[in-house]
């Protein structure tokens, strides 16, 4: 309004109304109906974190590198400490996995887990051996595609949601004896 | 079987028609506002409450939530006005729609007072936003004070041009009688008689009912819902979340009668003999009202929010000028037509 020519202002108002009418009549929707459709993560998912306790050396690098202090070292019956993750604080950055010198922590693509209570989010080392049970979702993977040549946004169905990948085999690094 | 005469009273039918249809229109318009905004913003909008109807009953769910919510009256507020003003707001917002006829024979008022129907409706609608300032005072909270002060500045800015737009149309039609006004729009509607007055009406109503881009007094980004900042539950539903839409309905009904020709192409016969003709005329008025409201709520999806000083300078500098030009056009038509 200020410093703008009147003609330009009127034209801008009419333009935006025309654009709104166009989208009202012919909408382009980006919404992914999450429980019924799953967005395509292109394989780059950082999910639930598993633990092989037999590889763990209790070096506590994971607990120290954790940016949100989600990892706490729990004393087990054998007198050693193993990491347990609080998923109420975990931001799935997987720094602990990167930092682990013996590959005791391993990544998975399990992402659709939810909890009813805060206590359920505290994973102790024995719980981290078994992946959480994830409800079966309606298997549609969709992807939002920007068709720049046509100036449109469309949602395409990429494929079916497969089963979660099997857990990776234990890497062949020598077990550090302590 | 003889139908009792009170059952065919035009007052009863006008009251019922207005009450029922305004409720349906309000439900639909809030749903339409959300859906249009969602479509323009590439979302879906209300969906899960009734998936087959596109989420139409979302508003009923919201209303149930508002009614069931705990009523909180803050300690510092002026309790009497805090409780009394929201119902008064809705009453004054809905009352103007009962003051105008919906067809030549379907009106709540009878002849000598019906002559002043539109003028009375405008007077009540301009009282309405004094109540908003009163709400800001009764809430007794600094954000409510700020919101009420902003509302008061905007009231001063839009009232004169809006009144001028209606006065121009009265000058064009040479009457203030709503039935004669509609009769004069049989071939050409008022918006074509005087487009400038129509533009002033559109902008003025957008300012009066806090439509975008003039949602300034109660814009959440600036002051937390302005004068209504301590309202919750049923109070919020009666003012900010519902009452404003009822005011929009009343303004749009006036606009449909004065600018869009009311029931113009339909000329129903006398009341009890031609019941269906009169009801069709009333339905046609409501369709025009709905179209106007649809435009006003559509603005939410495409417009930014103007700043208060920009709005005031625009209103006093340009809107008032356009309103005066509209008066000049009407004065010319008064002598030429």
Interface residues (C-beta under 8 A of the other chain):
Chain A: X1 X2 X16 X17 X19 X20 X21 X23 X24 X27 X28 X29 X30 X31 X33 X153
Chain B: X36 X39 X40 X42 X43 X44 X298 X301 X302 X303 X306 X310 X313 X314
